[in-house]
Amino acid sequence: MLRRTGMLFAILGCLAAAPGAFAQCLDGDAGPVEFKGAIKMVKYQPDNGGKPEDCRLMVLDQQTCIRSQILGGKRLIREVQLLPGTASAKLPATGRFVAFGTLAASPCRDLALEVSAVSAFAAESPSASKAGNPPPPPPPPGARKSVRLGYGGPDKVITKMDTWNSPVRKALLGLGMTPTRVEFYREGTYPVFFVKEDKAFVPLLRLQQTDPEAADVKAKALLTANAGAPYELVTDGDRFRYDGDRASFGRGFEVVFEE
């Protein structure tokens, strides 16, 4: 009986999640899937303390909601491990690629992709661009991924963080997030805090996925510092919303897909 009650609350929790947080999820159990992103190599330390292993990861260009039995439901995914599947070509170690294949369990990340085909990105030539609109220059090394907020131009922007005297700045630093930029919208009443996450803390996206109550503690601390007003938070490409309504339910952040 208790087990059934727990399952009921879990289902109700999913239904109560903010609209749009999991608006469109890729069905990872329906067959081959496609991912696009940059490939990198990392070291994975097994839980049993064995020798570290090399893992080939694809960092997806956009966080993706995936529904799969492997995940036990729906999850936002930013990285997948690449495994040799039926692909005839050798998997690359680095670079930007499109990979096709089927999902599998992964020791390195939430999911692995057993690759059936992989191809490099085709760079757009200047002649293919519209007249008068040449392709934008590549971002400088170390530049953060841009996030389109969809609000038009900000009413106010703060970039000098050392002179930003706000309780939010102190709260962010105490929660392991260093503010790098603040943009204000809706006649200056709606702030968006761009932050860099401290590696000593659990990344906010993963915390929201695995421990929403802990994420809600952080969200409420920032809400209090922001005088109870709604706000948005942008990490390295991930975007979160929070307001008093969410605080009353203790759900943690609303994870927002790029508009």
Buried (B, 14 or more C-beta within 10 A) or exposed (E): EEEEEEEEEEEEEEEEBBEEBBEEBBEBBEEEBEBBBBBBEBEBEEEEEEEEEEBBBBBBBEBBBBBBEBBEEBBBBBBBBBBEBEBEEEBBEEEBBBBBBBBBEBEBBBBBBBBBBBEEEEEEEEEEEEEEEEEEEEEEEEEBEEBEBEBEEBBEEBEEBEEEEBEBBEBBBEBBBEBEBBBBBEEEEBBBBBBBBEEEEBBBBBBBBEEBEEBBBBBBBBBEBBEEEBBBBBBBBBBBBBBEEBBEEEBBBBBBBBE
